[in-house]
Amino acid sequence: MSPAPAPAPTPADRRERLAALLEQTSPATRARQAQATVLPVLGPLAPLLPHGDLAKGAITEVTDPGLLLALAAGPATADDYAWTAAVGLPDLGLAAADSYGIDLRRLLVADHPGDHYAEVVTALAAACPVILAESRRVPGFWRVLAGRTCRAHSVLRGASHRVNCCTCSQLGLASAGSVWG
């Protein structure tokens, strides 16, 4: 014996389904979904980035400490509850971070994590949307962390003396020089 056929949808059911599909595909819904996958940056930095913002889960290598802080300031100032972490950067200027708008009360600092560098960065990636980290050469670590940050929706910014020291970086930014006016 075969099961009874499903009843035909009523006009009200069809209207409800159509309304739901229109909502799912509307420009406003697509814009909200796109916002959920990016972190904002300060206005003057937007033209430097592929889509004017930072993709969550991306590893971005930055050679200049001032540029590193400026990039971190966008997400830090856009969300009153977001925490930022700095790992292995003992020379990071806290006064400079404050002047960029990073709330020092929501900045976790691990200046010298020692042999536990990978564990510290990994633990903070689960809690902080922005991590400023020294680009250490830890075999396989950056690739594993890239996978974890994509799942945790965190952004790691590796500070380095050169761009692309890590093969899993999605973006590299270097300053050509600085001028004091």
GIZI-V988471 format. One record per residue. RES is the residue in one letter. PSI is psi in whole degrees, 0 to 359 (* if undefined). Layout:
res,psi
RES,PSI
RES,PSI
This chain:
res,psi
M,130
S,151
P,155
A,142
P,149
A,144
P,147
A,141
P,143
T,164
P,325
A,320
D,318
R,318
R,318
E,316
R,319
L,318
A,319
A,318
L,319
L,320
E,319
Q,331
T,7
S,154
P,324
A,319
T,317
R,322
A,319
R,320
Q,320
A,320
Q,329
A,347
T,5
V,162
L,139
P,159
V,166
L,144
G,310
P,341
L,343
A,318
P,343
L,344
L,150
P,315
H,17
G,8
D,179
L,133
A,134
K,140
G,356
A,149
I,121
T,124
E,131
V,132
T,339
D,126
P,324
G,318
L,323
L,313
L,322
A,320
L,321
A,333
A,328
G,300
P,325
A,325
T,342
A,338
D,118
D,350
Y,357
A,141
W,151
T,146
A,147
A,122
V,127
G,24
L,70
P,339
D,9
L,127
G,108
L,325
A,321
A,318
A,316
D,320
S,334
Y,348
G,6
I,124
D,112
L,341
R,343
R,32
L,114
L,127
V,125
A,85
D,311
H,82
P,352
G,224
D,352
H,22
Y,308
A,318
E,320
V,312
V,317
T,317
A,318
L,331
A,333
A,341
A,338
C,130
P,338
V,127
I,126
L,122
A,145
E,140
S,86
R,152
R,90
V,114
P,123
G,347
F,313
W,323
R,316
V,316
L,322
A,319
G,319
R,321
T,328
C,321
R,326
A,358
H,44
S,162
V,132
L,131
R,108
G,121
A,128
S,165
H,347
R,153
V,151
N,36
C,347
C,123
T,347
C,8
S,136
Q,342
L,140
G,134
L,132
A,144
S,140
A,345
G,173
S,148
V,130
W,129
G,*
